């Protein structure tokens, strides 16, 4: 224990006074003072009477803005007083730079103020996601509830939970399914800004786009819900750097930029020549392969199709692989590995029965 400032000043004055006395008495008195000081420090240390004693024994992770600390899978305490503020914690989730976390105890979740260690919602929810756009989302008994940062509920009538692994607001909007398992988009007041009528809504966070399917159409919206691209496509895929790949029902694929402008009318991932084994050997005893009049093209989704030697597409990209059996007959396979099966097609792409 360090002596307080007042006590140090008193000791200094006492030392000065003692120095004016007889030298022998001074030594004896000064030694006695040191012994007394040592005794006081020892007693205070053993009794833990110093308020700063526990403060020096820090452990765990600092949380919030007020210096509270969290001992992993155990408790939250105040290092200034040593008081345990919340114990029996299973886990604590802390978002970067946020003062509201998610705490779990006995398989239930709640939101917690990390500056005070006070729960701002009841500890009764089954799932919880971090706050974003000033909204938190939790699930209780298969119903979804939206929370403000003060712990109040936005929607007292719970929304249907359809097993989504992520329920996070982005730019003030939440993708969620309704009781019919159709998807829509909610704002922070839980109003439907995109009605729940889509087969799916995929969130592309990098480019801030929604990829949706409505009936036979694919529609791409930006986060302002402006329509970027719409068409009678089987699917759309977002490449992380090149653009939007739109796949027609016949397998043809087109490349658009992220604002919906057409870049390439037709795209392929790669094209390779098809060769077949002639069942003849060369002078070294190796099999002789010769080219067919066809090529295999691979689309963006790694599916294969057949094209002729003028690069005209003969089949949609339906297959896992295509192998030449003869110059004019090909085995087009479905499935992979042990589950592989297929069909025979000719060099016009027609099935051989």
C-alpha positions in Angstrom: 0.0 0.0 0.0 1.3 3.5 -0.8 0.9 6.2 2.0 -1.6 8.9 1.2 -0.4 12.4 0.3 -1.5 13.8 3.7 0.2 11.1 5.6 3.5 11.6 3.7 3.4 15.3 4.5 2.9 14.6 8.2 5.8 12.2 8.2 8.0 14.8 6.6 7.1 17.4 9.2 7.8 14.9 12.0 11.2 14.1 10.5 12.1 17.8 10.4 11.1 18.2 14.1 13.0 15.2 15.2 16.2 16.5 13.5 16.2 19.5 15.9 16.3 17.2 18.9 19.2 15.2 20.4 20.9 13.1 17.7 20.5 9.8 19.7 16.8 10.5 20.4 16.3 11.5 16.8 17.5 8.2 15.5 15.4 6.3 18.0 12.3 8.3 17.3 12.7 8.2 13.6 13.2 4.4 13.7 10.1 4.1 15.8 8.1 6.1 13.2 9.3 3.9 10.4 8.3 0.8 12.4 4.9 2.3 13.1 4.4 3.2 9.4 5.4 -0.4 8.3 2.9 -1.8 10.9 0.1 0.4 9.6 0.8 -0.7 6.0 0.9 -4.3 6.9 -2.4 -4.1 8.9 -4.2 -2.3 6.0 -2.9 -4.7 3.5 -4.0 -7.8 5.5 -7.5 -6.3 6.1 -7.9 -5.0 2.5 -8.9 -1.6 3.9 -7.4 0.3 0.9 -10.1 1.2 -1.7 -7.5 1.0 -4.5 -6.3 -2.5 -3.5 -8.8 -4.4 -5.6 -8.5 -1.8 -8.4 -5.0 -2.9 -9.0 -6.0 -6.5 -9.5 -7.5 -6.2 -13.0 -8.7 -9.3 -14.9 -11.0 -10.0 -17.8 -11.9 -7.8 -20.8 -12.8 -4.1 -20.5 -16.3 -3.4 -21.9 -18.4 -0.3 -22.6 -17.2 3.2 -22.0 -17.1 3.3 -18.2 -14.4 0.8 -17.5 -16.4 -2.3 -16.4 -14.8 -5.6 -17.1 -16.0 -9.0 -18.1 -14.5 -12.3 -16.9 -15.1 -14.8 -19.7 -18.1 -17.1 -19.2 -18.5 -15.9 -15.6 -19.3 -12.4 -14.5 -19.1 -8.6 -15.1 -17.6 -6.5 -12.3 -16.6 -2.9 -11.4 -12.8 -2.8 -11.1 -13.0 0.4 -9.0 -15.0 -1.3 -6.2 -14.5 -5.0 -6.9 -18.3 -5.4 -6.9 -19.7 -8.2 -9.1 -22.6 -6.6 -11.1 -23.8 -9.6 -13.1 -22.8 -13.2 -12.5 -23.5 -16.7 -13.9 -23.0 -15.5 -17.5 -22.8 -18.2 -20.2 -21.5 -15.8 -22.9 -21.4 -12.1 -23.8 -21.5 -10.7 -27.3 -19.9 -7.3 -27.7 -20.3 -5.5 -31.0 -17.4 -3.3 -32.1 -17.7 0.2 -30.6 -21.2 -0.5 -29.2 -22.4 0.0 -25.7 -25.2 -2.5 -26.0 -24.3 -6.2 -26.0 -26.1 -9.6 -25.9 -25.8 -11.6 -22.7 -26.8 -15.3 -22.4 -27.7 -17.1 -19.1 -29.2 -20.5 -18.9 -29.8 -20.6 -22.7 -31.8 -17.4 -22.7 -30.7 -14.0 -24.1 -31.2 -10.4 -23.3 -29.8 -7.0 -24.3 -27.4 -5.4 -21.8 -26.1 -1.9 -21.2 -22.3 -2.4 -21.2 -21.7 0.8 -19.2 -23.9 -0.3 -16.3 -24.3 -4.1 -16.6 -28.1 -3.6 -16.4 -30.3 -5.7 -18.6 -32.5 -3.5 -20.8 -34.8 -6.3 -21.9 -36.0 -9.4 -20.0 -33.8 -12.4 -20.0 -36.3 -14.6 -21.8 -35.5 -14.7 -25.5 -34.2 -17.7 -27.5 -32.2 -15.9 -30.2 -30.7 -12.4 -30.5 -28.8 -10.3 -33.1 -26.6 -7.3 -32.6 -28.0 -3.8 -32.9 -27.8 -2.2 -36.3 -29.5 1.0 -37.6 -30.5 1.5 -33.9 -32.6 -1.6 -34.0 -32.1 -5.0 -32.3 -33.9 -8.2 -33.2 -34.7 -11.1 -30.9 -36.8 -14.3 -31.2 -39.0 -15.8 -28.5 -41.2 -18.8 -29.1 -40.9 -18.5 -32.9 -41.9 -14.8 -32.9 -39.6 -12.0 -34.0 -39.5 -8.8 -31.9 -37.8 -5.5 -32.9 -36.2 -3.4 -30.1 -35.1 0.2 -29.8 -31.8 1.0 -28.0 -33.7 1.9 -24.7 -35.1 -1.7 -24.7 -38.6 -0.8 -25.7 -40.3 -3.0 -28.3 -41.3 -1.6 -31.7 -43.7 -4.4 -32.6 -45.7 -5.8 -29.7 -47.3 -8.3 -32.0 -44.5 -10.7 -32.9 -43.6 -11.4 -36.5 -43.3 -15.0 -37.7 -39.8 -16.5 -37.4 -39.0 -18.8 -40.4 -35.6 -20.0 -39.2 -33.4 -17.3 -40.8 -29.9 -17.4 -39.6 -29.4 -13.7 -39.9 -31.9 -11.0 -38.8 -29.9 -7.8 -39.0 -30.9 -4.3 -40.1 -28.8 -2.8 -42.9 -29.2 0.8 -43.9 -32.4 0.9 -41.9 -34.0 -2.1 -43.6 -34.6 -5.8 -42.6 -35.2 -8.7 -44.9 -37.7 -11.1 -43.3 -40.2 -13.8 -44.2 -43.9 -13.8 -43.3 -46.2 -16.6 -42.1 -46.5 -17.8 -45.7 -42.7 -18.1 -46.0 -42.6 -15.2 -48.6 -40.0 -12.5 -48.1 -40.2 -8.8 -47.9 -38.4 -5.8 -46.4 -39.3 -3.9 -43.2 -38.2 -0.4 -42.2 -37.2 0.5 -38.6 -40.9 1.2 -37.7 -41.7 -2.4 -39.0 -43.6 -1.2 -42.0 -43.4 -3.3 -45.2 -41.4 -1.2 -47.7 -41.2 -4.2 -50.0 -44.3 -6.4 -49.5 -43.8 -10.0 -48.4 -44.4 -11.6 -51.8 -41.0 -12.7 -53.0 -39.8 -16.3 -53.2 -36.4 -15.1 -51.9 -34.5 -11.9 -51.2 -30.7 -12.2 -51.0 -28.8 -9.3 -49.5 -25.6 -8.3 -51.4 -23.9 -6.1 -48.7 -20.9 -5.3 -50.8 -22.8 -3.5 -53.5 -25.9 -2.7 -51.4 -28.3 -4.6 -53.6 -31.3 -6.9 -53.1 -31.5 -9.9 -55.4 -35.2 -11.1 -55.5 -37.4 -13.6 -57.2 -41.1 -12.8 -57.9 -42.9 -15.4 -59.9 -41.0 -16.0 -63.1 -39.1 -12.7 -62.8 -35.8 -11.8 -61.1 -35.6 -8.2 -59.9 -32.6 -6.4 -58.5 -33.2 -3.4 -56.2 -30.7 -1.1 -54.5 -31.0 -0.2 -50.9 -33.2 2.8 -51.8 -35.5 0.3 -53.4 -35.0 1.6 -56.9 -35.3 -1.1 -59.6 -31.8 -1.8 -61.0 -32.5 -4.8 -63.2 -35.6 -6.8 -64.0 -36.3 -9.6 -66.4 -37.8 -13.0 -67.1 -34.7 -14.9 -65.8 -34.2 -18.2 -64.1 -31.7 -16.6 -61.7 -29.3 -13.8 -61.1 -25.9 -14.0 -59.4 -23.7 -11.2 -58.1 -20.0 -11.6 -58.9 -18.0 -9.8 -56.3 -16.1 -7.6 -58.8 -17.4 -8.1 -62.4 -21.2 -7.4 -62.2 -24.5 -9.2 -62.3 -24.9 -12.5 -64.2 -28.4 -13.1 -65.4 -29.3 -16.6 -66.5 -32.2 -17.3 -68.8 -34.4 -20.4 -68.6 -32.6 -21.8 -71.7 -29.3 -21.4 -69.9 -27.9 -18.4 -71.8 -26.1 -15.9 -69.5 -25.6 -12.2 -69.8 -23.4 -9.8 -67.8 -24.7 -6.5 -66.5 -22.9 -3.9 -64.3 -24.2 -3.1 -60.8 -26.4 -0.3 -62.2 -28.2 -2.6 -64.7 -26.3 -1.7 -67.9 -25.6 -4.7 -70.2 -21.9 -5.4 -70.6 -21.8 -8.7 -72.5 -24.6 -10.3 -74.4 -23.3 -13.9 -73.8 -20.7 -15.1 -71.3 -18.9 -18.3 -70.6 -16.6 -19.3 -67.8 -14.4 -21.4 -70.1 -14.5 -23.4 -73.3 -12.5 -26.6 -74.1 -12.1 -28.8 -77.1 -13.6 -32.3 -76.9 -11.3 -35.2 -78.0 -12.1 -38.9 -78.2 -10.0 -42.0 -77.8 -9.6 -43.7 -81.2 -8.6 -46.9 -79.5 -5.3 -46.9 -81.5 -1.8 -46.7 -80.1 1.1 -44.6 -81.2 4.7 -45.9 -81.6 5.3 -45.4 -77.9 2.2 -47.4 -77.0 0.1 -44.4 -75.9 -3.6 -43.9 -76.8 -4.2 -41.7 -79.8 -6.8 -39.0 -79.2 -8.4 -37.0 -82.0 -10.6 -33.9 -82.0 -14.4 -34.1 -82.4 -16.4 -31.3 -84.1 -17.7 -30.1 -80.8 -16.7 -28.1 -77.7 -17.7 -28.0 -74.1 -18.6 -24.6 -72.6 -18.8 -24.0 -68.9 -21.1 -21.3 -67.5 -20.8 -19.1 -64.5 -22.4 -21.7 -62.2 -20.0 -24.5 -63.4 -22.6 -26.3 -65.5 -21.6 -27.7 -68.9 -23.2 -27.5 -72.3 -22.3 -28.6 -75.9 -21.4 -26.2 -78.7 -20.4 -27.0 -82.3 -17.1 -26.0 -84.0 -18.5 -22.7 -85.0 -19.2 -22.0 -81.3 -23.0 -22.2 -81.7 -24.7 -23.5 -78.5 -26.3 -26.9 -79.0 -27.5 -27.7 -75.5 -28.3 -25.6 -72.4 -25.7 -25.8 -69.6 -27.4 -28.7 -67.8 -24.6 -31.1 -67.2 -21.9 -31.8 -64.7 -19.5 -32.9 -67.4 -19.5 -34.0 -71.1 -17.1 -36.6 -72.4 -16.6 -37.8 -76.0 -17.2 -41.5 -76.6 -16.7 -41.4 -80.4 -16.3 -38.5 -82.9 -20.1 -38.1 -82.9 -21.4 -39.5 -79.6 -21.0 -37.9 -76.1 -21.8 -38.9 -72.6 -23.4 -36.0 -70.7 -23.4 -36.6 -67.0 -25.5 -35.3 -64.1 -24.5 -35.5 -60.4 -21.1 -35.8 -59.0 -18.8 -38.7 -57.9 -20.6 -41.7 -56.6 -24.0 -40.2 -57.5 -23.0 -39.6 -61.1 -25.4 -40.7 -64.0 -26.0 -39.3 -67.4 -27.3 -39.6 -71.0 -25.9 -40.0 -74.5 -26.2 -37.1 -77.0 -25.0 -36.7 -80.6 -23.0 -33.9 -82.1 -26.2 -31.9 -82.7 -27.0 -32.0 -79.0 -29.9 -34.4 -79.5 -30.5 -37.3 -77.1 -29.7 -40.8 -78.3 -32.4 -43.3 -77.4 
